[in-house]
Amino acid sequence: MAAPTAPHTSASSGPSPHGELDFDRAPMVLTWEISQACALQCVHCRAEARPHRHPDELTTDEARAVIDRVADFEPRPPYLVFSGGDPLERPDLEELAAYAVSLGVQTAVTPASSPLLTRERLERLRDAGVVRIALSLDGATAEAHDGFRGEPGSFATIMQAATHAQELGLAVQVNSTVTRNTAGDFPRMAELVEEMGVVMWEVFFLVPVGRGAVLEALGPDETEGFLEWLAETQERVPFRIITVEAPHYRRIAHRRARARGDRGARVGSTGDGKGFVFVSHTGEIYPSGFMSLSGGNVRQDDLVEVYRDAPLFRELRDPDGFRGKCGVCEYRSICGGSRARAWAVTGHHLESDPFCAYVPRQYQRMVEAGEALPPEDYFRARRGRRLPVLPN
């Protein structure tokens, strides 16, 4: 396969590819798992949510202190996403959202499709200043969606919530998970998402953690084909499509854009610990909700300092330190592979992403010279290994 021309060759961290933020200084998005409690038991849940709130959840006062530090990021605060579990399980959710908004922090909420997701609750979130609701949709029909999630009635709840949110003036985003079972329904889902009038479709690629460890992901070549389809879809739909844990989508989208004579494609630029940070219900500061490697805890560590200076986060923002083919890839600055998947599959956050089919030109030369193993042998040798991690 001929290697495409790389749109960026510099592997420095620095500003994002779109010039929006210096990701060494501040994340673009901070997702906060404000509670693990959830009335649902979805089969793919990353959080392994439970019916009741954890006794060690951050208190309201502790949560307000975290929001103070979120607002202190410069040059501007990140987009704050209240997540879960089900964030609606927190009775102080609206209070915390209103407090964040009062400090100039844009906020969004990703509620579960539980009985708590009512028009009245959405109206309270709107009145608190929340600007967007992200709803999970994993099938184009009730049969497909409810069957995947194992929750009858979930599809109807989501569709009703989307209608209520738009009537209330809340922007709607849809989140969907790609697995071998759901991938075939995505063309019909794309049509439904367009009919729903959403502003963004966020497509999650499976990382084998939590309950998602029992699900089957697409293989590297299948993932490549799926990402090509996503890029083609983006070129004809009015809403924005971004991926989670599939940063190689940027390589494909940028290549297609340059072939058309465009400078590049606006398909996202953040990565685990690079433009993105995750805070758990008990205050752990993670690079990703799919990577339980902690850089610190908000109860004793400063959120801003951890993001900027913790060794774990600094490593994740240095693509020259990545291993295997990710470390020599000409796309490592705009892609870099899924760090969470590398960690989940190989045991180390700096390893290559085993779901990326692309073989960099330099790595191919190394294989031909006997200096590196072919990718399939490389990952076979590293699968499940637990390699040392630098202490924070």
SELOLUM-747234 format. One record per residue: x, y, z of N, C-alpha, C in turn; residue in three letters. Coordinates in steps of 0.05 Angstrom, whole numbers. Layout:
      npx      npy      npz     capx     capy     capz      cpx      cpy      cpz   resn
        X        Y        Z        X        Y        Z        X        Y        Z    ALA
...
END
This chain:
      npx      npy      npz     capx     capy     capz      cpx      cpy      cpz   resn
       17      -24        0        0        0        0       17       25        0    MET
       13       43      -19       29       67      -20       22       85        3    ALA
       43       96       15       39      114       38       29      141       29    ALA
        8      152       41       -1      179       34       18      200       44    PRO
       16      223       32       33      245       40       24      256       67    THR
       42      257       86       34      266      113       29      296      113    ALA
        6      305      125        1      334      126       18      348      146    PRO
       29      334      166       46      346      186       70      327      190    HIS
       94      337      192      117      320      197      129      326      224    THR
      124      349      236      135      355      262      121      337      283    SER
      137      327      301      126      310      322      126      324      349    ALA
      129      351      349      128      365      374      100      366      384    SER
       97      372      411       70      374      423       58      401      415    SER
       64      421      431       57      449      424       27      452      418    GLY
       21      472      401       -7      478      395      -21      454      381    PRO
      -47      454      383      -62      433      369      -60      437      339    SER
      -65      417      323      -63      419      294      -81      441      283    PRO
     -102      448      297     -120      468      287     -115      496      299    HIS
      -93      498      314      -85      524      325     -104      534      346    GLY
     -120      517      359     -140      526      378     -129      531      406    GLU
     -113      513      415     -102      514      442      -74      502      443    LEU
      -58      511      462      -33      498      468      -39      476      488    ASP
      -39      451      478      -48      429      495      -28      423      518    PHE
       -4      434      517       14      432      540        4      449      563    ASP
      -12      469      558      -21      488      578      -49      482      588    ARG
      -67      473      570      -95      470      578     -108      449      560    ALA
     -126      434      571     -142      416      555     -164      430      541    PRO
     -174      419      519     -198      430      506     -223      420      519    MET
     -222      395      529     -246      383      541     -237      370      568    VAL
     -254      374      588     -251      360      613     -277      345      619    LEU
     -276      319      619     -299      303      625     -298      294      654    THR
     -320      298      668     -320      292      697     -342      271      703    TRP
     -333      248      710     -351      226      718     -361      233      747    GLU
     -381      250      748     -389      262      774     -402      241      792    ILE
     -412      220      781     -423      198      797     -422      172      780    SER
     -416      150      793     -418      124      780     -445      112      782    GLN
     -462      124      798     -489      113      801     -505      114      775    ALA
     -520       93      770     -537       93      746     -558       70      749    CYS
     -582       76      741     -604       56      742     -601       35      721    ALA
     -584       40      701     -582       21      679     -558        2      683    LEU
     -557      -19      668     -535      -38      668     -526      -44      640    GLN
     -518      -24      625     -511      -27      597     -487      -46      594    CYS
     -488      -63      574     -468      -84      571     -441      -74      565    VAL
     -438      -50      554     -412      -40      545     -401      -18      564    HIS
     -413      -15      587     -406        8      605     -377        8      612    CYS
     -363       30      605     -336       34      613     -333       36      644    ARG
     -353       50      656     -351       56      684     -360       34      703    ALA
     -371       12      691     -382       -9      708     -400        3      729    GLU
     -419       19      720     -437       35      738     -452       17      757    ALA
     -460       28      780     -474       14      801     -500       28      807    ARG
     -519       14      820     -545       26      826     -544       50      845    PRO
     -524       50      863     -524       71      884     -498       88      882    HIS
     -500      112      893     -477      130      893     -455      119      911    ARG
     -430      123      902     -407      115      918     -404      132      943    HIS
     -399      121      966     -397      137      990     -374      157      990    PRO
     -354      152      972     -331      170      971     -331      189      948    ASP
     -355      193      936     -358      213      915     -349      241      926    GLU
     -340      258      908     -333      285      916     -359      299      927    LEU
     -356      313      949     -379      328      960     -384      352      943    THR
     -406      366      948     -412      390      934     -390      411      937    THR
     -381      414      961     -360      434      966     -334      426      951    ASP
     -327      401      952     -303      392      938     -307      395      908    GLU
     -331      390      898     -336      393      869     -334      423      861    ALA
     -344      441      878     -341      469      872     -312      478      871    ARG
     -295      466      888     -267      473      888     -254      463      863    ALA
     -262      440      853     -251      430      827     -259      449      805    VAL
     -284      458      805     -293      476      784     -277      502      785    ILE
     -270      511      809     -252      535      811     -227      531      795    ASP
     -214      508      797     -190      502      783     -194      498      753    ARG
     -217      486      746     -223      484      717     -224      512      705    VAL
     -236      531      719     -238      558      709     -211      572      707    ALA
     -191      562      722     -165      575      723     -147      567      700    ASP
     -154      547      684     -138      540      661     -136      564      642    PHE
     -112      568      631     -107      590      613      -97      579      586    GLU
     -103      592      564     -115      619      561     -145      619      565    PRO
     -159      596      565     -187      595      571     -194      568      583    ARG
     -216      567      598     -223      542      610     -231      521      589    PRO
     -228      495      596     -237      474      577     -267      472      578    PRO
     -278      459      558     -306      452      558     -310      431      579    TYR
     -329      435      597     -334      417      620     -358      399      614    LEU
     -353      373      614     -374      354      609     -380      338      634    VAL
     -404      340      645     -412      324      668     -422      297      658    PHE
     -409      276      667     -414      249      657     -418      230      680    SER
     -420      204      674     -424      184      694     -415      157      684    GLY
     -428      135      695     -453      132      708     -474      150      696    GLY
     -491      159      713     -512      178      705     -509      203      722    ASP
     -500      225      710     -497      250      725     -523      260      737    PRO
     -546      251      726     -572      260      737     -576      248      765    LEU
     -560      228      773     -563      217      800     -553      237      821    GLU
     -538      257      813     -528      277      832     -549      299      835    ARG
     -561      301      859     -581      322      863     -570      350      861    PRO
     -544      353      863     -532      380      861     -521      386      833    ASP
     -528      370      814     -518      373      787     -523      401      776    LEU
     -548      410      778     -555      437      768     -540      459      783    GLU
     -537      455      809     -521      475      825     -493      477      815    GLU
     -480      454      810     -453      453      801     -450      464      772    LEU
     -469      458      755     -469      468      728     -472      499      728    ALA
     -490      509      744     -494      538      746     -469      552      757    ALA
     -456      539      776     -431      551      787     -410      552      766    TYR
     -407      530      750     -387      530      729     -393      552      708    ALA
     -418      555      701     -425      575      681     -420      603      692    VAL
     -424      607      718     -419      633      730     -390      641      728    SER
     -372      621      726     -343      626      724     -333      626      695    LEU
     -352      625      676     -345      627      648     -337      600      636    GLY
     -346      578      648     -339      552      638     -364      541      623    VAL
     -360      535      597     -382      522      582     -386      494      591    GLN
     -411      486      594     -417      460      606     -436      444      588    THR
     -433      417      590     -450      399      576     -456      375      595    ALA
     -476      360      589     -483      337      606     -488      313      589    VAL
     -478      289      597     -484      265      583     -501      247      601    THR
     -527      250      600     -545      235      618     -549      207      607    PRO
     -555      188      625     -563      161      617     -593      162      609    ALA
     -601      142      594     -629      141      585     -646      127      607    SER
     -645      139      630     -658      128      654     -684      143      659    SER
     -701      134      678     -725      149      684     -720      178      694    PRO
     -696      184      701     -690      211      710     -688      231      686    LEU
     -687      221      662     -683      238      639     -711      248      629    LEU
     -721      268      643     -747      279      638     -745      307      626    THR
     -766      316      614     -766      343      603     -761      363      626    ARG
     -773      359      649     -769      377      672     -740      379      680    GLU
     -726      356      680     -697      357      688     -681      370      666    ARG
     -687      366      641     -673      380      620     -678      410      621    LEU
     -702      418      629     -707      447      631     -691      459      654    GLU
     -688      444      676     -672      454      698     -642      456      690    ARG
     -633      437      674     -605      440      664     -602      463      645    LEU
     -622      468      628     -621      491      610     -620      517      626    ARG
     -637      518      647     -638      542      664     -612      546      679    ASP
     -597      525      685     -572      527      698     -549      536      680    ALA
     -555      537      654     -535      547      635     -521      525      618    GLY
     -530      500      621     -519      479      605     -525      484      575    VAL
     -505      480      558     -509      487      530     -513      463      512    VAL
     -506      439      521     -509      416      504     -515      391      520    ARG
     -531      373      508     -536      347      519     -525      326      500    ILE
     -510      307      510     -500      285      494     -515      259      501    ALA
     -528      248      481     -545      224      484     -533      200      470    LEU
     -533      177      483     -521      153      472     -541      138      455    SER
     -533      133      430     -550      119      411     -533       98      397    LEU
     -541       72      400     -525       50      389     -540       33      370    ASP
     -561       43      358     -576       29      338     -596       47      325    GLY
     -603       41      300     -622       58      285     -651       51      291    ALA
     -656       30      306     -683       22      313     -683       14      343    THR
     -707       13      354     -709        5      382     -698      -23      386    ALA
     -704      -41      367     -694      -69      369     -664      -70      370    GLU
     -650      -54      353     -621      -55      352     -609      -41      376    ALA
     -619      -17      383     -607       -2      405     -613      -16      432    HIS
     -638      -23      437     -644      -35      463     -631      -63      465    ASP
     -629      -77      443     -616     -103      444     -587     -101      451    GLY
     -573      -81      440     -544      -78      446     -541      -70      475    PHE
     -557      -51      485     -554      -41      512     -566      -59      533    ARG
     -584      -77      525     -597      -94      544     -616      -79      562    GLY
     -627      -57      552     -646      -40      567     -670      -34      550    GLU
     -692      -49      553     -716      -43      537     -727      -15      543    PRO
     -735       -1      522     -746       26      525     -725       48      523    GLY
     -699       40      522     -678       60      522     -679       77      496    SER
     -685       65      474     -686       79      448     -708      100      449    PHE
     -732       93      459     -754      112      460     -747      135      479    ALA
     -733      130      501     -725      151      520     -706      170      507    THR
     -687      160      492     -667      177      478     -681      195      458    ILE
     -698      183      441     -711      199      420     -729      221      432    MET
     -743      214      454     -760      234      467     -742      256      479    GLN
     -720      248      492     -703      268      504     -691      287      484    ALA
     -684      276      460     -673      294      439     -694      314      430    ALA
     -719      306      428     -740      324      421     -744      346      442    THR
     -745      337      467     -748      356      489     -725      376      490    HIS
     -701      366      487     -677      384      489     -678      405      468    ALA
     -685      397      443     -686      417      422     -708      437      425    GLN
     -731      428      436     -752      446      442     -744      467      463    GLU
     -726      458      481     -717      476      503     -693      493      495    LEU
     -683      489      471     -661      505      461     -634      494      469    GLY
     -633      468      477     -607      455      482     -597      442      457    LEU
     -571      446      451     -559      431      429     -557      402      436    ALA
     -560      384      416     -560      356      420     -536      343      405    VAL
     -521      327      420     -500      311      408     -507      282      412    GLN
     -499      264      394     -504      236      396     -477      222      399    VAL
     -475      204      418     -452      187      422     -459      158      415    ASN
     -442      145      399     -447      117      390     -422      101      392    SER
     -425       75      399     -402       58      403     -400       38      380    THR
     -376       35      368     -371       17      346     -361      -10      358    VAL
     -376      -31      353     -367      -58      358     -373      -75      334    THR
     -365     -100      334     -372     -117      312     -402     -120      309    ARG
     -416     -119      331     -445     -122      330     -460      -97      320    ASN
     -448      -73      325     -462      -49      318     -454      -37      292    THR
     -430      -44      282     -418      -30      258     -437      -31      234    ALA
     -450      -53      229     -467      -55      205     -491      -37      205    GLY
     -499      -27      229     -523      -10      231     -516       19      228    ASP
     -490       26      226     -482       54      226     -492       70      202    PHE
     -493       59      177     -505       74      155     -534       83      161    PRO
     -550       66      172     -577       74      179     -577       93      203    ARG
     -558       89      221     -556      108      244     -549      136      234    MET
     -532      137      214     -524      164      203     -548      179      192    ALA
     -566      164      179     -591      176      169     -608      186      192    GLU
     -610      170      213     -626      178      236     -614      202      250    LEU
     -588      201      254     -575      224      267     -579      250      252    VAL
     -579      248      226     -584      272      210     -612      282      213    GLU
     -631      263      214     -659      270      218     -664      283      245    GLU
     -647      275      265     -650      286      292     -640      315      294    MET
     -625      324      275     -616      352      275     -594      357      296    GLY
     -577      337      300     -556      340      320     -533      359      310    VAL
     -517      368      329     -494      385      321     -469      369      319    VAL
     -468      345      332     -444      329      331     -451      300      335    MET
     -436      283      320     -437      254      325     -410      245      334    TRP
     -409      236      359     -383      227      371     -383      196      371    GLU
     -365      185      355     -364      156      350     -341      144      367    VAL
     -349      127      386     -330      114      404     -321       87      393    PHE
     -295       83      393     -285       57      385     -277       41      409    PHE
     -285       16      410     -283        0      434     -255       -2      445    LEU
     -252        3      471     -228       -3      486     -236      -25      506    VAL
     -221      -47      507     -230      -70      523     -225      -65      553    PRO
     -241      -48      565     -240      -43      594     -269      -44      604    VAL
     -272      -46      631     -299      -47      643     -315      -70      631    GLY
     -341      -65      629     -358      -86      617     -352      -89      587    ARG
     -340      -69      575     -334      -70      546     -313      -91      539    GLY
     -300     -102      560     -279     -122      555     -291     -148      543    ALA
     -317     -152      546     -329     -177      536     -339     -173      508    VAL
     -339     -149      497     -349     -144      470     -327     -148      449    LEU
     -335     -152      424     -315     -156      403     -312     -131      386    GLU
     -287     -122      384     -281      -99      368     -276     -106      339    ALA
     -277      -86      321     -268      -90      294     -238      -94      293    LEU
     -228     -110      274     -200     -113      270     -188      -89      257    GLY
     -161      -87      255     -148      -64      243     -157      -57      215    PRO
     -159      -76      197     -167      -71      170     -197      -62      169    ASP
     -213      -75      185     -241      -68      186     -244      -40      198    GLU
     -228      -33      218     -229       -6      229     -221       15      208    THR
     -201        8      192     -192       27      171     -215       32      151    GLU
     -229       10      143     -251       13      124     -274       29      137    GLY
     -279       25      162     -300       39      176     -293       69      177    PHE
     -268       75      183     -260      103      185     -261      117      157    LEU
     -255      103      136     -259      114      109     -288      121      105    GLU
     -306      103      113     -335      108      110     -343      133      127    TRP
     -332      135      151     -339      158      167     -330      184      154    LEU
     -305      184      143     -295      208      129     -312      215      105    ALA
     -320      195       90     -338      200       67     -365      211       76    GLU
     -375      201       98     -400      210      109     -398      239      118    THR
     -376      246      131     -372      273      140     -373      293      118    GLN
     -365      285       94     -364      303       71     -392      310       60    GLU
     -412      296       69     -439      301       58     -461      306       79    ARG
     -454      306      105     -474      311      126     -469      338      138    VAL
     -490      351      150     -487      378      161     -476      379      189    PRO
     -475      356      203     -465      356      230     -436      347      230    PHE
     -422      353      252     -394      345      254     -391      317      265    ARG
     -372      302      254     -366      275      264     -338      275      276    ILE
     -335      266      300     -309      262      312     -308      234      324    ILE
     -284      224      328     -280      197      339     -268      198      367    THR
     -273      178      383     -260      175      409     -245      148      408    VAL
     -219      150      415     -201      127      415     -198      115      387    GLU
     -199      132      367     -192      125      339     -180      150      326    ALA
     -157      160      336     -146      184      325     -136      181      297    PRO
     -132      155      287     -124      151      260     -145      160      240    HIS
     -169      166      249     -189      179      232     -179      205      221    TYR
     -162      219      236     -151      245      227     -132      240      203    ARG
     -116      219      204      -99      213      181     -116      209      156    ARG
     -137      194      158     -154      189      135     -168      214      126    ILE
     -180      229      144     -194      253      137     -176      274      125    ALA
     -152      277      136     -133      297      126     -124      289       98    HIS
     -119      263       94     -110      254       68     -131      259       47    ARG
     -156      254       53     -178      259       35     -181      289       29    ARG
     -178      305       50     -181      334       46     -159      344       28    ALA
     -135      336       32     -112      345       15     -115      335      -14    ARG
     -126      312      -17     -131      302      -44     -151      320      -59    ALA
     -169      333      -44     -188      352      -56     -176      380      -59    ARG
     -152      384      -49     -139      410      -50     -144      427      -26    GLY
     -157      415       -5     -162      430       19     -138      428       38    ASP
     -136      446       57     -113      446       75     -114      423       95    ARG
     -138      417      104     -141      395      124     -170      392      131    GLY
     -176      374      149     -203      368      157     -206      373      187    ALA
     -229      386      194     -234      392      222     -248      368      235    ARG
     -233      349      244     -245      324      255     -236      318      283    VAL
     -226      338      297     -217      334      324     -186      334      326    GLY
     -176      341      349     -147      342      352     -137      333      379    SER
     -155      326      397     -147      319      424     -140      289      425    THR
     -125      282      446     -118      254      452     -118      250      481    GLY
     -113      225      490     -112      219      518      -90      235      532    ASP
      -97      253      549      -78      269      563      -67      292      547    GLY
      -76      294      522      -67      315      504      -91      330      494    LYS
      -99      351      508     -123      365      502     -148      354      515    GLY
     -144      331      529     -167      319      543     -158      309      570    PHE
     -175      312      590     -169      302      617     -196      292      629    VAL
     -194      272      646     -217      259      657     -215      258      688    PHE
     -236      266      701     -236      266      731     -257      245      739    VAL
     -249      227      757     -267      205      765     -285      215      788    SER
     -305      199      795     -324      206      816     -311      209      843    HIS
     -287      197      847     -273      200      872     -249      219      869    THR
     -247      233      846     -227      253      843     -201      246      830    GLY
     -199      220      821     -174      213      806     -172      228      780    GLU
     -148      236      773     -143      252      748     -131      233      728    ILE
     -146      226      708     -138      207      687     -135      220      660    TYR
     -117      210      643     -115      220      616     -139      213      599    PRO
     -154      192      607     -177      182      592     -195      167      611    SER
     -221      167      605     -239      150      620     -235      121      615    GLY
     -219      114      594     -214       86      587     -186       77      597    PHE
     -172       95      612     -145       88      620     -142       95      650    MET
     -143       75      667     -142       80      696     -114       82      706    SER
      -98       99      693      -72      108      703      -76      136      713    LEU
      -71      140      739      -77      166      751      -52      184      753    SER
      -56      209      746      -34      228      750      -36      242      777    GLY
      -57      237      792      -61      250      818      -90      249      825    GLY
      -97      262      847     -125      263      856     -131      292      865    ASN
     -154      302      857     -161      330      862     -163      336      892    VAL
     -165      315      908     -167      320      937     -140      329      949    ARG
     -118      321      937      -93      329      947      -74      341      927    GLN
      -81      340      901      -64      350      880      -79      372      865    ASP
      -63      390      853      -75      412      838      -81      403      810    ASP
     -106      405      801     -114      395      775      -98      407      752    LEU
      -94      433      753      -79      447      732      -50      437      731    VAL
      -38      435      754      -10      426      755       -7      397      745    GLU
      -26      379      753      -25      352      744      -27      350      714    VAL
      -46      364      702      -49      363      673      -23      373      659    TYR
      -12      395      670       12      406      656       38      391      661    ARG
       41      381      686       68      373      694       71      344      703    ASP
       49      330      708       53      302      717       67      286      695    ALA
       87      270      703      102      254      683       85      239      663    PRO
       63      227      673       45      211      656       34      229      634    LEU
       24      252      641       12      270      621       33      281      602    PHE
       57      287      612       78      298      595       86      276      575    ARG
       88      251      583       95      230      565       74      227      542    GLU
       49      229      550       28      225      530       27      248      509    LEU
       39      270      516       40      293      497       66      294      481    ARG
       83      273      484      108      272      470      108      249      451    ASP
       99      252      426       96      230      407      123      217      400    PRO
      145      231      404      171      219      398      178      197      418    ASP
      164      196      440      169      175      460      152      150      456    GLY
      134      150      436      117      127      431      134      104      420    PHE
      125       80      424      140       56      417      129       44      391    ARG
      145       26      380      136       11      356      131       30      333    GLY
      111       22      316      106       38      292       94       65      298    LYS
       80       68      320       70       95      327       93      115      332    CYS
      115      105      342      138      123      348      152      133      324    GLY
      149      120      301      163      130      277      143      138      255    VAL
      118      139      262       97      146      242       98      175      235    CYS
       96      181      209       96      209      200       71      223      209    GLU
       51      209      219       26      222      228       25      223      259    TYR
       47      219      272       45      216      301       37      242      315    ARG
       40      265      303       32      290      315        2      294      314    SER
      -10      287      292      -39      292      290      -55      267      298    ILE
      -42      244      301      -55      220      308      -43      209      334    CYS
      -22      194      332       -9      183      356      -21      158      366    GLY
      -42      148      354      -55      124      363      -70      128      389    GLY
      -88      109      395     -103      109      420      -85      100      442    SER
      -78      118      460      -61      111      483      -76       93      502    ARG
     -102       97      505     -118       80      523     -119       51      512    ALA
     -122       47      486     -123       20      475      -95        7      477    ARG
      -75       22      472      -48       11      475      -43        1      503    ALA
      -53       17      522      -50        9      551      -67      -16      557    TRP
      -92      -16      547     -110      -38      553     -101      -64      541    ALA
      -89      -63      517      -81      -88      503      -53      -97      510    VAL
      -34      -78      512       -6      -86      516        3      -82      545    THR
      -11      -65      560       -2      -59      587       14      -34      590    GLY
       19      -20      568       35        5      570       23       27      552    HIS
       22       50      564        9       73      550       25       84      527    HIS
       51       78      525       67       88      503       70       69      480    LEU
       59       45      482       60       26      460       43       35      436    GLU
       47       21      414       31       27      390        2       18      393    SER
      -15       31      378      -43       24      377      -48       -1      360    ASP
      -56      -23      372      -59      -48      356      -83      -48      337    PRO
     -100      -27      338     -123      -26      320     -117       -9      295    PHE
      -93        1      292      -87       18      268      -74        0      247    CYS
      -85        0      223      -75      -17      202      -51       -4      187    ALA
      -47       22      190      -27       36      174        1       28      183    TYR
       18       22      164       46       17      169       63       40      159    VAL
       75       56      176       91       79      168      114       70      150    PRO
      122       88      132      143       82      113      169       75      128    ARG
      176       90      149      200       85      163      199       58      177    GLN
      176       51      188      174       25      202      177        2      181    TYR
      165        5      158      167      -15      137      196      -20      130    GLN
      212        3      127      240        0      121      255      -15      144    ARG
      247       -9      169      259      -23      192      253      -53      191    MET
      229      -60      184      222      -89      181      239     -102      160    VAL
      241      -88      137      256     -100      114      286     -103      121    GLU
      295      -85      139      323      -87      147      328     -105      170    ALA
      307     -118      180      309     -136      203      312     -121      229    GLY
      306      -95      230      308      -79      255      283      -79      271    GLU
      261      -89      260      236      -89      274      219     -112      266    ALA
      201     -121      283      183     -143      276      160     -133      259    LEU
      149     -149      241      124     -142      227      103     -135      248    PRO
       85     -117      242       65     -108      262       50     -130      276    PRO
       41     -150      261       25     -172      274       42     -187      294    GLU
       68     -191      288       86     -205      307       93     -187      330    ASP
       96     -161      325      102     -142      346       80     -142      367    TYR
       55     -140      358       33     -139      378       29     -166      391    PHE
       34     -188      377       31     -214      389       50     -217      412    ARG
       74     -206      409       94     -208      430       88     -190      454    ALA
       72     -170      450       67     -151      471       39     -153      483    ARG
       22     -168      472       -6     -169      481       -6     -179      510    ARG
      -18     -163      528      -22     -171      555        2     -166      573    GLY
       25     -157      562       48     -152      579       43     -128      597    ARG
       54     -129      621       52     -106      639       80      -94      642    ARG
       84      -72      627      110      -60      627      111      -38      648    LEU
      135      -31      658      136      -11      679      126       17      670    PRO
      114       31      689      104       58      684      119       77      703    VAL
      127      100      692      141      119      709      124      129      731    LEU
      134      131      755      118      142      778      112      171      774    PRO
       89      180      786       82      209      784       97      224      806    ASN
END
